Amino acid sequence: MEFFGDAERTEINDVLDTGILFRYNHDEQRNGIFKAREFEAEVAKLVGANYAHAVSSGSTAALCAMIAAGVGAGDEVIVPPFTYVATVEAVLMAGALPVFADIDETLCLSAEGIRKAITPRTKGVCLVHMCGQMADMDGIMAVINEHNLILVEDAGQAMGASYKGVSTGLWGKTGAYSFDFFKIATAGEGGVMVTNDEQAYRYADSYSDHGHDHIGSNRGMEKHPILGFNYRISELHAAVGLVQTRRVPAIVERNNVLKKRLMNSLGEILGLSFAHLPDPDGDSATFLNLLLPDTDAAQRTVAELNAAGVGGFNYWFTNMYHFINQWDHIKYLHTASALPIEKFGVPQDYSNLDIPHAQDVIGRLISFGIRATWSDDEADALASNISDAITKAISVEA
Ligand SMILES: *Cc1c(COP(=O)(O)O)cnc(C)c1O
């Protein structure tokens, strides 16, 4: 979300010049302008996917990823308790039953956490790569393969990240990225589902547009191989998304320089550590993820940062909508009308979960958003502010 310029304007004007804001059909009027298709090609190239399908949001991309992978009504799906809530919503909207498992210092589900949550009804895992980083894929793939589970990845905040050279989002059967306003690349609103599986791609393509098969040029006469709904992206959003996607490699490169600089200056602080990076070379570096010695120290650090007027960070444990402790509406299923889970039965006691590592790690975590637009001096000033706050917070303890 840092960079906008003439390139975005040019692409939008292409669409406005023809007036065809709809991604399909109207071949005579659109003058060869297909921004959604170009956007998809750009994302596929960036992450190395065989197929990419753009939709209206990251949330709907996650839902399409779930449906296209064959996860549906009554299936248990293992999810993390630390994620943007859309992951859990997507499982519920698919009619499936979220089962919360524990995470580790990668900030993602751990192989051990997944293993403990498996039951005879487990169909799949929705793994979320949090805070621009990546999960420990070797360990996780071993459990997935051993138990023959379907892996779906919500890489909503990790586009541009990878593990051992394979992009987050492409380890599983399907994956999803978000292009909302807060992500590394934005379309205003938008999302992209990716896969290397042709059938999964076809399902997502149809599911997100009332089941249309998108064959031929007469929309009214297209066939509908499956049921679907409308999760289409508009040409205007796709036009912005495609330019933004091209900017990602440069943003990732600069973010990494800044993150290393910050980590080097903070590395000497006694008691401070960083979220574990299973593959440091694959970091999208959108966040500097600090781990304080304990929750008290983290909360005192937050207070010191606030007192000093230092912003730009998230304390997810209490201040953001990304941790299960804040999700009473999910824990107690406050719904406007009944969801399938209310008929199937809740698979776990959501208000009494055994997730000790999540409670510990998220209690200790403070994440600073990194902006590729920062100068080195700005990064150094931030490091010094963080250092002051932590030193004060930790010395109180001593
Ligand atoms: C942002 C985000 C989403 C939702 O994306 P939207 O485009 O806002 O719908 C889903 N999952 C994760 C992990 C996210 O960070």
The ligand as an ORCA input file, in Angstrom:
! r2SCAN-3c Opt
* xyz 0 1
  C      -6.281     -9.703      4.972
  C      -6.458    -11.122      5.222
  C      -7.570    -11.832      4.756
  C      -8.771    -11.155      4.173
  O      -8.532    -10.425      3.055
  P      -9.577     -9.323      2.569
  O      -9.037     -8.984      1.227
  O      -9.521     -8.184      3.546
  O     -10.911     -9.963      2.511
  C      -7.627    -13.197      4.937
  N      -6.640    -13.847      5.571
  C      -5.575    -13.213      6.057
  C      -4.505    -13.993      6.737
  C      -5.451    -11.827      5.909
  O      -4.402    -11.202      6.450
*
